[in-house]
Each structure stands twice: as structure tokens, then as C-alpha cells.
Amino acid sequence: MPEAYVGVGTKEHHMTATDSADADRTATPPGYSPRLYNEDLAPATERKWGAFSIFNVWTSDVHSLYGYFLAASLFLVAGNTFKFLIGIAVGSLVIYWLMTLMGRAGVKTGVPYPVLARASFGTFGANVPALARAVVATFWYGAQTSAAAGAIVAFLIRYDGPRHLHETTHLFDHSGLEVLCYLGVWAAQLLIISKGMETVRRFQDFAGPAVWLMMLVLAIALSVKAGTLSFSVDMPAKELGALAKSATGLDVSPGSFAAIAAIAATWVTYFAALFLNFGDFARFTPDVKTLKKGNVWGLPVNLILFSLVAAITTASASKVYGEVILEPAKISAKFDSAALVLLAALTFAVATLGINVVANFVSPAFDFANVAPKYVTFRRGGLIAALIALLLYPLHPWDNAPSFVNAIGSTMGPLFGVLVVDYYLIRKTQLNVPALYQEDGEFRFQGGWNVRALVAAAVGSVFSSILPVYGPSGYGDNLGPYSWFIGVAVAGVVYLALSRGRSPLTAPTADAPAVHGQADAATAS
């Protein structure tokens, strides 16, 4: 039996397999398949993540340039701060409930997302949802890297040399300065990752609070310049509607009930990918009580306050500068003080690096490792994601924030629907963890593939991803913001029907070895 797995964020982590690409990953416990097991994918045994660590997962995830850009864009859809906060509050409560739902599974089983997916999709079929999640993470990796690079560009173009480079050279549909900054930020992230996950945890704990401080500085400075607290954008309704549609792609009347509902739905969809793999973090918490405490402060409380600051900043900036600016880096770039602009640029860049390392490195690292555990380590899986993000840069598919969020989020809905129905409705949260690592165990289904789950996810994808784009125009216009929810519902119902409310269980192997950490994990909730 290998040494107990030490979770992400513990001070001993620099000695673990997750942090060392040179560790011996061929030592597989008796009864387990090397095609399904390595120490990175094993259940967590040391659970040292407290409520503050979970809280910082959310500060790192939300307090980014992209998070602000999305919030500011949705603020235009609401028409004023009050209606905006209603939509954000409803969405944030839904997010809290869903994250806690999936977090419970992580606490109880101790396994990462791709291993949990084996229970519903099969031991090898789980690679389908794992790779789908990994692809989404690489998109976000590129989007956040681009946003961080943009913050640096906004500062540099104050000076003649960088501005000349920015205006006269172009490559891959970007200016030469943008390309250089993107490469610099991309390389900086790899440097942080190479130092190990303990460095990542410390970076995360700094990044989230840092951007909070800078956002407050922006809001206060702009409110002082405007002479008052601003809670709306002074613009004729027709012009505001056109601007809101241009910024978000949402075809609704600003301030209407449909607008508030679309805000809530888009806000929930922003977290669609993390709904799947939040267990990657939750499994390191000692119990559900700790998990819920971190989620309460990190989700509804933090999300609502962050959105309020984003709304005030956007409204105040429109009064001070006479135009609606949705990107905080561009707002700060207009400040007279070069020192303040530099501080803002560095803060935004650091915060965006924080979400990338936490949210968009951890997931694909596990997901790619799940495909070939014997050869792909946690670190190598993350490097694969970083390389894909680099290749996506010339295409920059993330330029329109809400449309981008809804497009990629809708693909995650059907997978989430299958996972939740399988774990909560069919298995009643009772899971044979050792069998998740056995080729001939309970989750072999049809040669390692659960066809029912794959069919259900495919049917759900028709409604969540295909019809909004290729179906009748009215479908996409009216139901587009709700594609993720539709995918969850359709896939979940289809899977429950195909499974007839039960799992095709097979008798567990009599001499199945106990996965280290299972006992602690099972009693944690």
C-alpha cells in the first residue's frame, strides 16, 4: 500500500506524488488496475482545508477580470443596481445549493471528479465527461490569461514605446504588445505551478483578497470623482437596451422580469464547469459543516458584495468618463497616477492568475491524468491544458463574455444531470469506492462503459448545445440563457428512465482491498 495521499494545500504536499513528476506511479495496490489508479487519483486522507480555504477558492474564482466583466455586462441588462442584485442574489443562492450538493459527494468519497464519474459513466466511459470538463477548463485558461495580459497592456500603452508597438505590429489578430503580454502571463503561471501546490495555495490566499482591495479602491475613487454613489447608467432606455444586447448577447428589455431571470441564469451558468469538479477541493475538507461554512461566505455573501462593487464602479465610471466601460483595467488606465495604474494592473493580473491556477489547472490536471494514470501525472495534465490554451489564443473564442459563458456552460449541464441523478437518486449517496479502481468491479458496465449514461448525456446535449445554435431561431433567442438548466433536466430524466431508477449493480469482489482514506471519507459527512 502506498503512503497516504496528502491533499492539495497541506504543508507536507511538496513530498507527495501530486507535486512530483518523478515519483514512482507504478506501485498499484493489489486488486486495482494501473489503468485506473495512481496516487493523484486516490481518495484524500489528510483533510486540512478549513472554511477559510474553501472561501478562498471562491474569492480566487470570482475576483478576476473576467468575473468583473461578466458582472458589469449583466448590470447593463438589469438597468439599475437594485434589479441587478435581485438577479445576482437568486443566482448566487442556486450556486450555493448546487456546489454544496456536489461538495458533499467529494467529502464523503474523497475522490476527484473523474473518479466519481466512473460510478455513472463506467470506469473507462468516465473519460468522456472528464475530457469534456478538461476542454472547458482550457478555454477558461486561455480566457483568463488573455484578461490578465489585457490589464498589463492597458498600463503599458501609457508610454510611447509600448504604444507604438501596440499600434504598428499585429500577429494572430492581436497587436504585438498583446501577444508578448499573453506569453509573459502564460509563462508566469507555469512558473507558479512548477513550484508546487503549496505555492499555489499561498498564491490563492493572496490573489482573492488583493483584487477585493483594488475593486474597493476603484469604486471609492470613482464615486469621489462622480461626487455621489451611482447605482445606474444614465442612458435612454433604447440605447441602454442596444448596448446591453451588444455586450451580453441577451435579447431582453433591460430591467424586465425576463432580464432579471436571464441575469440569474447566466450567473449560475458561469459556474457550470466548477459544479462538476468542486469535489476536487471539497474532498480535502474534514466534514460537511466546514464545507458549508466556507461556501456560505464564499458564494452568496461574497458574490453579492462583489457584484455590488462592480455595479457601482461601472455606473460611476460612466458618469466620470462619459462612456460605459466594462473592463476594470481600462477604467484604472484612465487614472492620472501612473503608480496607481501600475498597482491596479499588477493586482488584476495576479488575481486572474489566481483563478487560472486554482480553477483551470486543478481540474484538467486530474482529468487528463484519469485518461492514462500510469503515464500522466497531475502536473503533466496541467501542462497539457496550458499548451492547449496557448494554441487557442489566435482564435480568441472568449471575446464576448456572456455568450462565451452560455456556450461552454451549456455543454456541462447534461453531464451534471447524469452525475447528480446517479449519486443522489439512484445510489442514495452509497458508493463502493474501491470498485472505482477495479476494471472488473461494480462499475465495469459494458466493457467499462455505461451506455445509458452516455445516451442520456447525448440527448441532453441536443437540447442544451445543438438546438440553441442550429434549431429554430426562437429557441435560441428565448431559451439560450437557460441551456444549462435544460441540459441538466433532460439528461437527468432520460438517465433515470433508462436506468429504471436503479443501477445495474454487480456483486463486489469479496477480496476487494480497502482504498486508503475510504473509512475517514465515508464518515466525514
C-alpha positions as CSV (number, residue, x, y, z in Angstrom):
1,M,0.0,0.0,0.0
2,P,1.5,3.4,-1.0
3,E,1.9,6.2,1.5
4,A,-1.2,8.1,2.4
5,Y,-2.1,10.7,-0.1
6,V,-1.6,14.3,1.2
7,G,-4.1,16.7,-0.2
8,V,-3.7,19.9,-2.1
9,G,-2.9,22.7,0.2
10,T,-1.2,20.9,3.1
11,K,2.2,21.9,4.1
12,E,3.5,18.4,3.5
13,H,2.3,18.4,-0.1
14,H,5.8,19.1,-1.6
15,M,6.6,15.5,-0.7
16,T,3.6,13.9,-2.5
17,A,3.1,12.3,-5.8
18,T,0.8,15.2,-7.0
19,D,3.7,17.6,-6.7
20,S,6.5,15.4,-8.1
21,A,6.5,14.2,-11.7
22,D,9.4,11.9,-10.8
23,A,7.5,9.9,-8.3
24,D,7.0,6.2,-8.9
25,R,3.5,5.8,-10.1
26,T,3.7,2.1,-10.9
27,A,3.0,0.9,-7.4
28,T,-0.7,-0.1,-7.6
29,P,-2.5,-1.7,-4.6
30,P,-3.5,-5.3,-5.1
31,G,-6.8,-5.6,-6.9
32,Y,-6.6,-2.2,-8.5
33,S,-5.9,-1.6,-12.2
34,P,-2.9,0.6,-13.2
35,R,-5.2,1.9,-15.9
36,L,-7.4,3.4,-13.2
37,Y,-5.2,4.3,-10.3
38,N,-2.3,6.5,-9.3
39,E,-1.7,8.4,-6.1
40,D,-3.1,11.6,-7.6
41,L,-6.5,9.9,-8.2
42,A,-6.6,8.1,-4.9
43,P,-9.1,9.2,-2.1
44,A,-7.8,12.0,0.0
45,T,-6.8,11.0,3.6
46,E,-5.5,14.3,5.1
47,R,-8.3,16.8,5.2
48,K,-6.8,20.1,6.3
49,W,-8.8,22.5,4.2
50,G,-10.9,24.6,6.6
51,A,-13.7,27.0,5.8
52,F,-11.2,29.8,5.0
53,S,-9.5,27.7,2.4
54,I,-12.9,27.0,0.7
55,F,-13.8,30.6,1.0
56,N,-10.6,31.5,-0.9
57,V,-11.4,29.0,-3.6
58,W,-14.4,31.3,-4.4
59,T,-12.5,34.6,-4.0
60,S,-9.9,33.3,-6.4
61,D,-12.6,32.1,-8.8
62,V,-14.8,35.1,-8.8
63,H,-12.4,38.0,-8.2
64,S,-11.0,38.1,-11.6
65,L,-11.2,40.5,-14.6
66,Y,-13.5,38.1,-16.3
67,G,-15.7,37.8,-13.3
68,Y,-16.0,41.6,-13.1
69,F,-16.5,41.9,-16.9
70,L,-19.4,39.4,-16.7
71,A,-21.0,41.2,-13.7
72,A,-20.6,44.6,-15.3
73,S,-22.2,43.3,-18.5
74,L,-25.1,41.8,-16.7
75,F,-25.5,45.1,-14.8
76,L,-26.4,46.8,-18.1
77,V,-29.1,44.1,-18.6
78,A,-30.7,44.9,-15.3
79,G,-30.9,48.6,-15.9
80,N,-30.2,49.5,-12.3
81,T,-28.4,48.2,-9.3
82,F,-31.5,47.0,-7.3
83,K,-32.8,44.7,-10.1
84,F,-29.2,43.6,-10.8
85,L,-28.7,42.5,-7.2
86,I,-32.0,40.6,-7.3
87,G,-30.9,38.5,-10.2
88,I,-27.4,38.0,-8.7
89,A,-28.8,37.1,-5.3
90,V,-31.2,34.4,-6.8
91,G,-28.4,33.0,-8.9
92,S,-25.9,33.0,-6.0
93,L,-28.3,31.0,-3.8
94,V,-28.8,28.5,-6.5
95,I,-25.0,28.3,-7.0
96,Y,-24.5,27.7,-3.2
97,W,-27.0,24.9,-3.2
98,L,-25.6,23.1,-6.2
99,M,-22.0,23.5,-5.1
100,T,-22.8,22.1,-1.6
101,L,-24.7,19.3,-3.3
102,M,-21.6,18.2,-5.3
103,G,-19.3,19.1,-2.4
104,R,-21.0,16.5,-0.2
105,A,-20.0,13.8,-2.6
106,G,-16.4,14.9,-2.5
107,V,-16.3,15.0,1.3
108,K,-17.9,11.5,1.6
109,T,-15.9,9.7,-1.1
110,G,-12.7,11.7,-1.0
111,V,-12.2,11.1,-4.8
112,P,-11.7,13.7,-7.6
113,Y,-14.3,14.4,-10.2
114,P,-13.1,12.0,-13.0
115,V,-13.0,9.1,-10.5
116,L,-16.5,9.9,-9.2
117,A,-17.8,10.0,-12.8
118,R,-16.8,6.3,-13.1
119,A,-19.8,5.4,-10.9
120,S,-22.2,6.7,-13.5
121,F,-20.3,6.6,-16.9
122,G,-18.2,3.5,-16.2
123,T,-14.6,3.0,-15.4
124,F,-13.4,4.0,-18.9
125,G,-16.5,5.8,-20.0
126,A,-15.7,8.4,-17.4
127,N,-13.0,9.7,-19.7
128,V,-15.8,11.3,-21.8
129,P,-17.1,13.7,-19.1
130,A,-13.5,14.1,-17.8
131,L,-12.2,15.3,-21.1
132,A,-15.2,17.5,-21.7
133,R,-14.5,19.2,-18.5
134,A,-10.8,19.5,-19.3
135,V,-11.6,21.1,-22.7
136,V,-13.8,23.7,-20.9
137,A,-11.0,24.4,-18.4
138,T,-8.5,25.0,-21.2
139,F,-10.9,27.5,-22.8
140,W,-11.2,29.3,-19.5
141,Y,-7.4,29.1,-19.0
142,G,-7.0,31.0,-22.2
143,A,-9.7,33.5,-21.5
144,Q,-8.3,34.4,-18.0
145,T,-4.7,34.6,-19.4
146,S,-5.9,36.9,-22.1
147,A,-7.7,39.1,-19.5
148,A,-4.6,39.3,-17.3
149,A,-2.5,40.2,-20.3
150,G,-5.0,42.9,-21.2
151,A,-4.6,44.5,-17.8
152,I,-0.9,44.8,-18.4
153,V,-1.4,46.2,-21.9
154,A,-3.7,48.9,-20.5
155,F,-0.9,50.1,-18.3
156,L,2.0,49.9,-20.9
157,I,0.3,51.8,-23.6
158,R,0.5,55.0,-21.4
159,Y,4.1,55.1,-22.7
160,D,5.3,55.9,-26.2
161,G,7.4,52.8,-26.9
162,P,4.8,50.1,-25.9
163,R,2.0,52.2,-27.5
164,H,3.9,52.3,-30.8
165,L,4.4,48.5,-30.7
166,H,0.7,48.1,-29.9
167,E,-0.4,50.2,-32.8
168,T,2.1,49.1,-35.5
169,T,2.6,45.4,-35.1
170,H,0.0,42.7,-35.4
171,L,0.1,38.9,-35.1
172,F,-2.7,36.3,-34.8
173,D,-5.4,39.0,-34.9
174,H,-3.7,40.7,-31.9
175,S,-1.2,43.5,-31.5
176,G,2.4,42.6,-31.0
177,L,2.2,44.0,-27.4
178,E,-0.8,41.9,-26.6
179,V,0.9,38.7,-27.9
180,L,4.0,39.5,-25.8
181,C,2.0,40.1,-22.6
182,Y,-0.1,37.0,-23.2
183,L,3.1,34.9,-23.5
184,G,4.5,36.5,-20.4
185,V,1.4,35.8,-18.3
186,W,1.2,32.3,-19.6
187,A,4.8,31.6,-18.7
188,A,4.4,33.2,-15.2
189,Q,1.5,30.8,-14.5
190,L,3.7,27.8,-15.4
191,L,6.4,29.1,-13.1
192,I,3.9,29.3,-10.2
193,I,2.7,25.8,-10.9
194,S,6.2,24.4,-11.1
195,K,6.8,25.4,-7.5
196,G,4.2,23.0,-6.3
197,M,0.7,23.1,-5.0
198,E,1.6,24.6,-1.6
199,T,2.9,27.6,-3.5
200,V,-0.4,27.6,-5.5
201,R,-2.4,27.6,-2.2
202,R,-0.5,30.5,-0.8
203,F,-0.9,32.4,-4.1
204,Q,-4.6,31.7,-4.0
205,D,-4.9,33.1,-0.5
206,F,-3.3,36.3,-1.6
207,A,-4.9,36.8,-5.0
208,G,-8.6,36.8,-4.0
209,P,-8.3,39.4,-1.2
210,A,-5.9,41.5,-3.3
211,V,-8.4,42.1,-6.1
212,W,-11.2,42.8,-3.5
213,L,-9.0,45.6,-2.2
214,M,-8.3,47.0,-5.6
215,M,-12.0,46.9,-6.6
216,L,-12.9,48.9,-3.5
217,V,-10.2,51.4,-4.4
218,L,-11.7,51.8,-7.9
219,A,-15.3,52.1,-6.5
220,I,-14.3,54.7,-3.9
221,A,-12.1,56.7,-6.2
222,L,-14.7,56.9,-9.0
223,S,-17.5,57.7,-6.5
224,V,-15.5,60.6,-5.2
225,K,-14.8,61.9,-8.7
226,A,-18.5,61.5,-9.6
227,G,-19.5,63.3,-6.4
228,T,-22.0,60.7,-5.4
229,L,-22.7,57.0,-5.2
230,S,-24.0,55.9,-8.6
231,F,-26.4,53.0,-9.0
232,S,-27.5,53.2,-12.6
233,V,-26.2,54.2,-16.1
234,D,-27.7,57.5,-17.3
235,M,-28.8,56.5,-20.8
236,P,-32.1,56.4,-22.7
237,A,-33.8,53.0,-22.4
238,K,-33.5,52.3,-26.2
239,E,-29.7,53.0,-26.2
240,L,-29.2,51.0,-23.0
241,G,-31.1,48.1,-24.5
242,A,-28.9,48.1,-27.6
243,L,-25.7,48.4,-25.5
244,A,-26.8,45.6,-23.2
245,K,-27.5,43.3,-26.1
246,S,-24.2,44.1,-27.7
247,A,-22.3,43.4,-24.5
248,T,-24.1,40.3,-23.5
249,G,-25.9,38.8,-26.4
250,L,-29.0,38.6,-24.3
251,D,-32.1,39.8,-26.2
252,V,-34.2,41.1,-23.4
253,S,-35.5,44.5,-22.3
254,P,-33.3,46.0,-19.6
255,G,-35.0,45.9,-16.2
256,S,-37.8,43.5,-17.2
257,F,-38.6,40.2,-15.4
258,A,-37.1,38.3,-18.3
259,A,-33.9,40.4,-17.9
260,I,-33.6,39.5,-14.2
261,A,-34.2,35.8,-14.9
262,A,-31.6,35.9,-17.6
263,I,-29.1,37.5,-15.3
264,A,-29.7,34.8,-12.6
265,A,-29.4,32.0,-15.2
266,T,-26.2,33.4,-16.8
267,W,-24.7,33.9,-13.4
268,V,-25.4,30.2,-12.5
269,T,-24.0,29.1,-15.9
270,Y,-20.8,30.9,-15.2
271,F,-20.1,28.3,-12.6
272,A,-21.2,25.3,-14.7
273,A,-17.8,23.8,-15.0
274,L,-17.0,24.0,-11.3
275,F,-20.3,22.4,-10.4
276,L,-18.8,19.2,-11.9
277,N,-15.4,19.2,-10.2
278,F,-15.9,21.2,-7.0
279,G,-15.4,17.8,-5.3
280,D,-11.7,18.2,-6.3
281,F,-11.5,20.8,-3.5
282,A,-14.3,19.7,-1.1
283,R,-12.6,16.3,-0.6
284,F,-9.9,18.0,1.4
285,T,-12.3,19.4,4.0
286,P,-12.9,17.4,7.2
287,D,-16.7,17.5,7.2
288,V,-19.8,18.9,5.5
289,K,-20.2,21.6,8.2
290,T,-16.8,23.1,7.3
291,L,-17.7,22.9,3.6
292,K,-21.0,24.7,4.1
293,K,-19.5,27.4,6.2
294,G,-16.8,28.2,3.5
295,N,-19.5,28.1,0.8
296,V,-21.9,30.4,2.6
297,W,-19.2,33.2,2.9
298,G,-17.6,32.5,-0.4
299,L,-20.7,32.2,-2.5
300,P,-23.9,34.2,-1.7
301,V,-22.2,36.7,0.6
302,N,-19.1,37.2,-1.4
303,L,-20.8,37.1,-4.8
304,I,-23.5,39.6,-3.9
305,L,-21.0,42.1,-2.4
306,F,-18.6,41.7,-5.3
307,S,-21.4,42.3,-7.8
308,L,-22.5,45.4,-5.9
309,V,-19.0,46.9,-6.1
310,A,-18.9,46.0,-9.8
311,A,-22.2,47.8,-10.4
312,I,-21.2,50.9,-8.5
313,T,-17.8,51.0,-10.3
314,T,-19.4,50.7,-13.7
315,A,-22.1,53.3,-13.0
316,S,-19.6,55.8,-11.5
317,A,-17.2,55.4,-14.4
318,S,-19.9,56.1,-16.9
319,K,-20.6,59.5,-15.1
320,V,-16.9,60.4,-14.7
321,Y,-15.8,59.5,-18.3
322,G,-19.0,59.8,-20.2
323,E,-18.9,56.3,-21.5
324,V,-19.7,52.8,-20.3
325,I,-16.5,50.9,-19.6
326,L,-16.9,47.2,-18.7
327,E,-13.3,46.3,-18.1
328,P,-11.8,47.5,-14.8
329,A,-8.3,47.5,-16.3
330,K,-9.4,50.1,-18.8
331,I,-11.1,52.1,-16.1
332,S,-7.9,52.2,-13.9
333,A,-5.8,53.0,-17.0
334,K,-7.6,56.4,-17.2
335,F,-6.3,57.4,-13.7
336,D,-3.8,60.2,-13.6
337,S,-1.4,58.5,-11.2
338,A,0.9,56.1,-13.0
339,A,1.7,54.4,-9.7
340,L,-2.0,53.6,-9.1
341,V,-2.4,52.4,-12.6
342,L,0.6,50.1,-12.3
343,L,-0.7,48.8,-8.9
344,A,-4.1,48.1,-10.5
345,A,-2.6,46.3,-13.5
346,L,-0.5,44.1,-11.3
347,T,-3.3,43.4,-8.9
348,F,-5.7,42.4,-11.7
349,A,-3.1,40.3,-13.4
350,V,-2.2,38.5,-10.1
351,A,-5.9,37.9,-9.3
352,T,-6.5,36.5,-12.8
353,L,-3.5,34.2,-12.4
354,G,-5.1,33.0,-9.1
355,I,-8.3,31.8,-10.7
356,N,-6.4,30.2,-13.6
357,V,-4.1,28.2,-11.3
358,V,-6.9,27.2,-8.9
359,A,-9.9,26.7,-11.2
360,N,-8.4,26.0,-14.6
361,F,-5.3,24.0,-13.7
362,V,-6.5,21.6,-11.0
363,S,-9.5,20.2,-13.0
364,P,-7.7,19.4,-16.3
365,A,-4.7,18.1,-14.3
366,F,-6.9,15.4,-12.8
367,D,-9.0,14.9,-16.0
368,F,-6.0,14.3,-18.3
369,A,-4.4,12.1,-15.6
370,N,-7.6,10.0,-15.5
371,V,-7.1,9.0,-19.1
372,A,-3.7,7.4,-18.6
373,P,-2.9,7.3,-14.9
374,K,0.3,5.3,-15.4
375,Y,1.8,7.9,-17.7
376,V,0.1,11.3,-17.0
377,T,0.7,12.9,-13.6
378,F,-1.2,15.7,-12.1
379,R,1.4,18.2,-13.2
380,R,1.7,16.8,-16.7
381,G,-2.1,17.0,-17.1
382,G,-2.0,20.7,-16.1
383,L,0.8,21.4,-18.6
384,I,-1.3,19.8,-21.4
385,A,-4.1,22.2,-20.5
386,A,-1.7,25.2,-20.7
387,L,-0.4,24.2,-24.1
388,I,-4.0,23.9,-25.5
389,A,-4.8,27.3,-24.1
390,L,-1.8,28.7,-25.9
391,L,-2.9,27.2,-29.2
392,L,-6.4,28.7,-28.8
393,Y,-5.1,32.2,-28.4
394,P,-5.1,33.1,-32.1
395,L,-8.8,32.1,-32.2
396,H,-9.7,34.1,-29.0
397,P,-13.2,32.4,-28.7
398,W,-13.8,34.2,-25.4
399,D,-14.2,37.8,-26.5
400,N,-18.0,38.0,-25.8
401,A,-18.2,37.1,-22.1
402,P,-21.9,36.1,-21.6
403,S,-22.2,34.4,-24.9
404,F,-19.0,32.5,-24.3
405,V,-20.2,31.5,-20.8
406,N,-23.5,30.2,-22.0
407,A,-22.0,28.4,-25.0
408,I,-19.4,26.4,-23.0
409,G,-21.5,26.1,-19.9
410,S,-24.4,24.5,-21.8
411,T,-22.2,21.6,-22.6
412,M,-21.6,20.8,-18.9
413,G,-25.3,20.6,-18.0
414,P,-26.1,17.1,-19.3
415,L,-23.0,15.7,-17.5
416,F,-24.0,17.3,-14.2
417,G,-27.6,16.0,-14.6
418,V,-26.3,12.4,-15.0
419,L,-23.9,12.7,-12.1
420,V,-26.5,14.1,-9.7
421,V,-29.2,11.6,-10.6
422,D,-26.9,8.7,-10.3
423,Y,-25.3,9.7,-7.0
424,Y,-28.4,11.0,-5.2
425,L,-31.4,9.4,-6.7
426,I,-30.1,6.0,-7.8
427,R,-27.3,5.2,-5.4
428,K,-28.7,7.3,-2.5
429,T,-25.2,8.5,-1.8
430,Q,-23.9,5.0,-1.1
431,L,-20.9,4.3,-3.2
432,N,-18.5,1.4,-3.4
433,V,-15.3,3.4,-3.6
434,P,-12.8,0.5,-4.0
435,A,-14.7,-0.6,-7.1
436,L,-14.0,2.7,-8.8
437,Y,-10.4,1.5,-9.3
438,Q,-11.2,-2.1,-10.5
439,E,-11.7,-2.9,-14.2
440,D,-13.9,-6.0,-13.4
441,G,-15.8,-4.4,-10.5
442,E,-19.2,-2.9,-10.0
443,F,-18.7,-0.1,-12.5
444,R,-17.5,-2.1,-15.5
445,F,-21.0,-1.9,-17.0
446,Q,-20.5,-2.8,-20.7
447,G,-16.7,-3.2,-21.0
448,G,-16.1,-0.2,-18.8
449,W,-18.7,2.0,-20.5
450,N,-22.2,2.8,-19.2
451,V,-24.1,3.3,-22.4
452,R,-27.2,4.6,-20.6
453,A,-25.3,7.5,-19.1
454,L,-23.7,8.4,-22.4
455,V,-27.0,8.2,-24.3
456,A,-28.7,10.4,-21.6
457,A,-25.9,13.0,-21.8
458,A,-26.1,13.0,-25.6
459,V,-29.8,13.6,-25.6
460,G,-29.4,16.4,-23.1
461,S,-26.7,18.0,-25.3
462,V,-29.2,18.1,-28.2
463,F,-31.4,20.5,-26.1
464,S,-28.6,22.4,-24.4
465,S,-26.0,22.8,-27.1
466,I,-27.3,22.0,-30.6
467,L,-30.8,23.4,-30.7
468,P,-29.8,26.8,-29.3
469,V,-27.4,27.2,-32.2
470,Y,-28.9,25.2,-35.1
471,G,-32.6,24.9,-34.1
472,P,-35.4,27.4,-34.7
473,S,-34.4,31.0,-34.1
474,G,-37.0,31.4,-31.4
475,Y,-35.5,28.5,-29.4
476,G,-32.1,30.1,-29.1
477,D,-33.4,33.7,-28.5
478,N,-35.8,32.7,-25.8
479,L,-34.2,29.7,-24.2
480,G,-30.5,30.3,-24.8
481,P,-29.7,31.7,-21.3
482,Y,-31.3,28.6,-19.8
483,S,-29.5,26.0,-21.9
484,W,-27.5,24.6,-19.0
485,F,-30.6,24.1,-16.9
486,I,-32.4,22.4,-19.8
487,G,-29.4,20.1,-20.3
488,V,-29.4,19.1,-16.6
489,A,-33.1,18.4,-16.6
490,V,-33.3,16.4,-19.9
491,A,-30.2,14.3,-19.3
492,G,-31.2,13.6,-15.7
493,V,-34.7,12.5,-16.6
494,V,-33.5,10.4,-19.5
495,Y,-30.9,8.7,-17.4
496,L,-33.3,8.0,-14.6
497,A,-35.8,6.5,-17.1
498,L,-33.2,4.4,-18.9
499,S,-31.8,3.1,-15.5
500,R,-35.4,2.4,-14.3
501,G,-34.5,4.1,-11.0
502,R,-31.7,1.6,-10.2
503,S,-28.2,0.8,-11.1
504,P,-27.2,-2.4,-12.9
505,L,-25.1,-3.4,-9.9
506,T,-22.7,-6.4,-9.9
507,A,-21.6,-8.2,-6.9
508,P,-18.5,-6.5,-5.4
509,T,-15.3,-8.6,-5.3
510,A,-15.1,-10.5,-2.0
511,D,-11.4,-9.6,-1.5
512,A,-11.7,-6.1,-2.7
513,P,-9.0,-4.1,-0.9
514,A,-9.9,-1.0,1.1
515,V,-8.8,2.2,-0.5
516,H,-6.8,4.2,2.0
517,G,-8.8,7.0,3.3
518,Q,-12.2,5.5,2.5
519,A,-13.3,5.0,6.1
520,D,-12.5,8.6,7.0
521,A,-14.1,9.9,3.9
522,A,-17.3,7.8,4.4
523,T,-17.8,9.2,7.9
524,A,-16.9,12.7,7.2
525,S,-20.4,13.7,6.2
